[in-house]
Amino acid sequence: MRNQTVKAAAVVAAGLLLLSACGTNKEEGGSEGGGGNQSCDVSKGTLTLGVIAPLSGELSALGKGIENSAKLAVDQANEKCAVKGYKLALQAEDDQKTPQLGAQAATKLASTPNVVGVVSTLNSSVSQSVQPILDGAGILQISPANTADSLTKGEDPNNPKRPYPTYFRTCTVDSLQGPFAANYLIKKSGKKKIAIITDGLTYGEGLADSFTKQAEKNGAEIVTRQKIGEKDTDFSGVIAAVKPFAPDGIYYGGQYPQAGPLSKQFAGAGLSVPVMGGDGIFDPQFIALGGKDGDLATSVGAPTEELESAKAFVDAYNKAGYKEGFSAYGAFSYDAANVIIAAVGKAIGDGEWADDMRADVVKAAQDYSGEGATGELAFDENGDSTNTVLTVYQVTGGEWKSVETGKFEG
């Protein structure tokens, strides 16, 4: 998960092509998270788009970027009269990156009338508790950030089976991200003796597994694999366990609150080798917490700031004046929200919303194809994004700089 990462003002037009319609004004638009156009007919009421993300706590920078980007999509849709006769509102719930709170948030949204879809979640481990609840209510869920393969293919990689037909994601997956990282670290950076460290959670373990397989295929030696707690701050124990192996690179499966201090403490102990991780460490906070020049991260998609398709999104986000940046998943959240809005508009047409239309919304999302802020967007039979672009970033001069963008080709 990372720095900052979905559709833009101009790009929205493509995403909402199915929907655009305005009528006579019967009620002013605007509400929580919902801008408004006084020329829109919103006489049929309000429909709610939910968000579940860590809005407080150590991952709030990423969570607020997700929330704000979804809000931007809702505000723009209301300005465009995107869903005939309806105003859209955003209802954001804080999961604090914990599965229990994620389940509570999902239960709350599932019992709320007129919830048409949910942008959810940041953490794969949280999504595991959210998916069955939203699926049980037939509610469309699109994640901008979940990368664990099991969420769309089940627990047996040799016999993939989609667990929840209501679940989709706009980002790519760990089975591509981990090998992409391994190819760069071993083939481009020349590292041959790698220590693996994980936080033991779904995301970190899956990413480390896929990295390990490709690293060994490339001829690298995994000299040791260690585990830390997601709340640990003193890493002297793992440093003592790793240092005798003299690795020339460290791969960390986890997130930036631990990865930044981990890098700093390894360097302080005399092992100043590159620490590499996935999208979970790609955030400025990784550097603020101790990440050093030469450290590496992969992230889903191409750099948002460099994408022509994201220019309108970036401009609109900055103009909106949000306190927080859009972060690693902002563009992906924006795209996810716009897919939900497009699917709702297609399902409703000229009719009126009823909760039994949720199946039609899910089908419309499955059939969706268009250009988002992150590029061309569609979903495969498992609900995974067909956009599998990834980027390697390196800390240079105290900032993340992109060094390679492409796709994992084996």
Secondary structure, 3 states (H helix, E strand, C coil): CECCCCCCHHHHHHHCCCCCCCCCCCCCCCCCCCCCCCCCCCCCEEEEEEEEECCCCCCHHHHHHHHHHHHHHHHHHHHCCCCCCEEEEEEEEECCCCHHHHHHHHHHHHCCCCEEEEEECCCHHHHHHHHHHHHHCCCCEEECCCCCCHHHHCCCCCCCCCCCCCEEECCCCHHHHHHHHHHHHHHHCCCCEEEEEECCCHHHHHHHHHHHHHHHHCCCEEEEEEECCCCCCCCHHHHHHHHHHCCCEEEEECCHHHHHHHHHHHHHCCCCCCEEECHHHECHHHHHCCCCCCCEEEEECCCHHHCHHHHHHHHHHHHHCCCCCCCCCHHHHHHHHHHHHHHHHHHHCCCCCCHHHHHHHHHHHHCCEEEECCEEEEECCCCCECCCCEEEEEEECCEEEEEEEECCCC
